[in-house]
Amino acid sequence: MTRIIDWRRAEDPRDVVHQAVQELTEGRLLVVPTDTCYVALASALIPRAVRALEAWTEREGHQLSLVPRSAEEVLDFLPQISRGAHRLARKVWPGPLVIEHARGSGAGSLLDCIPSESLKVFLPETQQVRLWLPGNEILSYILRLHSGPLVVGLPKSADRAGGRAGVKRVDDERMEVVTHVGQLAVDPEVLAIDAGPIEGIGTPTVVRIDGSHGVVISEGVIAKEQLQALSQLLVLVVCTGNTCRSPMAAALIQKKLLERFGGKSESVPVVVASAGVSAFGGDAASPGARQAIRDYGLQLESHRSTQLHSYLVEQADLILVMGNRHRSVIGSQWPEHLKKVHLMATDGGDISDPFGGSLELYQQCARDLDRYTSQWVDQLDASTVIRWESRL
């Protein structure tokens, strides 16, 4: 029977991780939980393990995927990956999205280090390679310790008819998703880490990306509408309380984006948000800001302040701050994202805070923001934003 280790009852989870890594290193298959289902893994450096994984997961239309340790490691496998595809990986992974992309030409790829016998299994003649980083802490521990690239596939269930509890069938693909280790096909060469039943919601979405063109190959848990939203550029404007400068700047940027992209919101490939490093959350825009922005045909009556948080910082493609203090705050909390942070004032100065001041101060602030936001909107490069088709 398939060997099973119960993660929940392990005295020391580190021992489980070390055993899992040892199994992979010795060429055996490993089953681990993810955020949507159980998946099977093999070392890409051991051809017999990759072939065994293919046989254990074989089904019509299914192609094995490489597992990068992070979205940044994708560049090691595919140095020529499109900017849009790489940005999408950064926003979704770890998560239920498989990205298919042309291998490309040129040296310097980790694919060149994988045995040709393994490549023949998961890299078709079209040279379209698939990459997927599923989400789960157990897998992340394994990836930290395992020295070589891994290959992942969706395991077949013991009951191909899908009639047993714990197996979710995806009707359009006629595939099962294993959500409990008890549904795995029996194989003594496979070690499964049992983390309990998973509330399976389906298969990962599989997409093919070529430059700025994307196609949904296999519909999954991430819908096309979500892909479109995730593919858009996100501009985040940051001030202190998110009641004066940043909401005025965000409104001005949105207006100029509409003008640049034809006046229809659905045609704008950029999303604008604002937040404050010391915002309470839920506060209305200040009366002065509401009055000053009306001079530009805009309104902030519905605005409510938002505290800056990690999700916004991680998802943003460009972060515009009003002063060096805001940049320092972001750099201290999220240093890995500091390269995305820029001063709103392109001359390197600070945008003065008009909070509590006269209407004239608010109007001067709005004039400064109007000038600088125009410069930033002109610089935005939306050519890499992916345009999606529904399916092949």
Buried (B, 14 or more C-beta within 10 A) or exposed (E): EBBBBEBEEBEEBEEBBBBBBBBBBEBBBBBBBBBBBBBBBBBBBBBEBBBBBBEBBEBEEBBBBBBBBBBEBBBBBBBEBBBBBBBBBBBBBBBBBBBBBBBBEEEEBBBEEBEEEBBEBBBEEEEBBBBBBBBBEBBBBBBEBBEEBBBBBBBBBBBEEBEEEBBBBBEEBEBBBBBBBBBBBEBEEBBBBBBEBBEBBBBBBBBBBBBBEBBBBBBBBBEBEEBBEBBBBBBBBBBBBBBBBBBBBBBBBBBBBBEBBEEEEEEBBBBBBBBBBEBEEEBBBBEBBBBBBEEBEBEBEEBBBBBBEEEBBBBBBBBBBBBEEBBBBBBEBBEEBBEBBBBBBEEEEBBBBBBEBEEEBBBBBBEBBBEBBEEBBEEBEBEBBBEBEEEE
